Amino acid sequence: MSDEGRQTMREHVGYWTTLAKSGRALDFGSVADPAGTWGVGVALAEDLNDAERLRDGDPAMGSPHGFRTEILPMFQLVTPEGNH
């Protein structure tokens, strides 16, 4: 990974850490997939537009490094605190 790519990843992790601390992201992290590294995050969003705003605020999405996302709504989320 280039120095620019590492800096983008630091900004990306910082962004998601802020979302987690504010309660907007429940979790996030890298996935150890033998086919290639990727990440997953679970965020709380009011609707698709809100989820897109969260995605678009991620510094990795505006970088030239080819990062991409998929937004997949969950019909119900069950946590130790209850259903959301």
C-alpha positions in Angstrom: 0.0 0.0 0.0 1.3 3.5 -0.9 1.8 6.2 1.7 -1.3 8.0 0.3 -3.3 4.8 0.6 -2.2 4.3 4.2 -3.2 7.9 5.0 -6.6 7.4 3.3 -7.1 4.2 5.5 -6.2 6.2 8.6 -8.8 8.8 7.7 -11.3 6.1 6.9 -10.8 4.4 10.3 -11.0 7.8 12.0 -14.3 8.5 10.3 -15.9 5.2 11.2 -14.5 5.5 14.8 -16.3 8.9 15.1 -19.5 7.3 13.8 -19.1 4.5 16.4 -18.5 6.9 19.3 -21.6 8.9 18.3 -23.8 5.8 18.1 -24.3 6.0 14.3 -22.1 2.9 13.6 -22.6 -0.2 15.6 -19.4 -1.9 14.4 -16.9 -1.9 11.6 -13.7 -3.7 10.7 -11.6 -5.6 8.2 -12.6 -9.0 7.0 -9.9 -11.7 6.6 -11.1 -13.0 3.3 -8.6 -15.2 1.4 -9.8 -13.7 -1.8 -8.8 -10.2 -0.7 -9.1 -7.7 2.1 -12.4 -5.8 2.5 -14.3 -4.3 5.4 -17.8 -4.3 6.8 -19.7 -1.8 8.9 -23.1 -1.7 10.4 -24.5 1.8 10.6 -27.8 3.1 11.9 -29.5 5.3 9.2 -33.0 6.7 9.0 -33.4 5.8 5.4 -31.4 5.2 2.2 -30.6 8.9 1.8 -29.1 9.0 5.3 -27.0 5.9 4.6 -25.8 7.5 1.4 -24.8 10.6 3.3 -22.8 8.5 5.8 -21.1 6.7 2.9 -20.4 9.9 1.0 -18.8 11.5 4.1 -16.2 8.7 4.3 -12.8 10.1 3.1 -12.1 6.8 1.4 -15.0 7.3 -1.0 -13.6 10.6 -2.3 -10.1 9.2 -2.7 -8.5 8.1 -6.0 -7.7 4.6 -4.6 -10.7 2.8 -6.0 -12.6 2.1 -2.8 -16.3 1.3 -3.2 -19.3 0.4 -1.0 -22.5 -1.5 -1.1 -25.4 -0.3 1.0 -27.6 -3.3 2.0 -30.5 -2.5 4.3 -31.4 -4.8 7.1 -35.1 -5.4 7.8 -34.5 -5.9 11.5 -31.4 -5.5 13.7 -31.3 -7.4 17.0 -28.7 -6.3 19.5 -28.3 -7.0 23.3 -30.2 -3.8 23.8 -33.2 -5.0 21.8 -34.6 -4.7 18.3 -34.0 -1.7 16.0 
